[in-house]
Amino acid sequence: MSVQPSSSKAPAGIFAVKRKLSDWIGDSLLRGLAIAASVVGVGLLAWIAVTVFQKAWPAISRYGLGFLVNSAWNPVTDHFGAADFIFGTVVSSAVALLIAAPISIAIALYLTELASRRVRRPAAILIELLAAIPSVILGLWGILVFGPFLFNRLEPALHGVLGWIPLFSGSPSPYGMLNAALILTIMVVPIISAIAREVFETTPAELKEGAYALGATRWEMARMVILPYGKTGVTAAIILGLGRALGEAIAVTQVIGNTPGVHVSLFAPAASLAAQLASEYQGATTTLEASSLLYLAAILLVISLIVNIVARLIVRRSMVRSK
């Protein structure tokens, strides 16, 4: 019987486990699959971008950057422009974020600092389930329930109190910018609140306890410790929510009214880049119209990529600072 040398005197590596052939095959297979998946992801993104810009090239070469500031959209005369749709996309998303951001931050603060253990988990799950509702269902709800509520109750009340502000002037309508913005708010809130909650949970306990020890109230502790500590992560969450709002098509198409135009009033119907694509691409009658619609898709793709890149840079900056 052979005697194994003691671990205290054995040279390094004498007890190293010998790798079997199956282990080497498994490692190589895992590495290959991981690399292939990464290449497929990058390749798919490049493929989509190249296809969109290639199909949009006839409109790009004809209209150039003037397409971005031209508001005409007339398939009969072959005059197309994206200004009205960019306006509708930016305004509806901005209004949604203005409403969703404070609500989401308040939800995250409640779930991390105020809610009891019994309430915290079910409430978090139910809020995050909002993100699982199909957008077409939210759009139908916006048509059948929310639109009539806006038309009969909310918009007349806003007009009666704040009608002197141009944003709330004009006649109430069940379809319009306000309806689209509020539907987008519902879709964005679970995204921002989930990320903000995770950010707030990383706040060191000693910082919060130190604030309490100095006599701070719970609100003062949240304002002076939690919010400053997590501001970068919350900013990234808001930008990711913006990316979600910018790209929404079906729900916005159902409630925004699909009437191109630049209106100050939030009650007026409008149109967005994604909604125009969803509603008209299948019915495009000319090659130039289809190419112009894909030009809209290219604009939306560039905006979405910029938004996501900015969000990633903010997250990376936060990680560097935390180190």
Buried (B, 14 or more C-beta within 10 A) or exposed (E): EEEEEEEEEEEEEEEEEEEEEEEEEEEEEEEEEEEEEEEEEEEEEEEEBEEBBEBBBBBBEBBEEEBEEBBEBEBEEEBBBBBBBBBBBBBBBBBBBEBBBEBBBEBBBBBBBEBEEEEBEEBBEEBBEBBEBEBEEBBBBBBEEBBEBBBEEBBBEBBEEEBEEEBBBBEBBBBBBBBBBBBBBBBBBBBBBBBBBBBBEEBEEEBBEEBEEEEBEBEEBBBBBBBEBBEBBBBBBBBBBBBBBBBBBBBBBBBBBBBBEEBEBBBBBBBBBBBBBBBBBEEBEEEBBBBBBBBBBBBBBEBBEEBBEBBEEBBEEBEEEEE
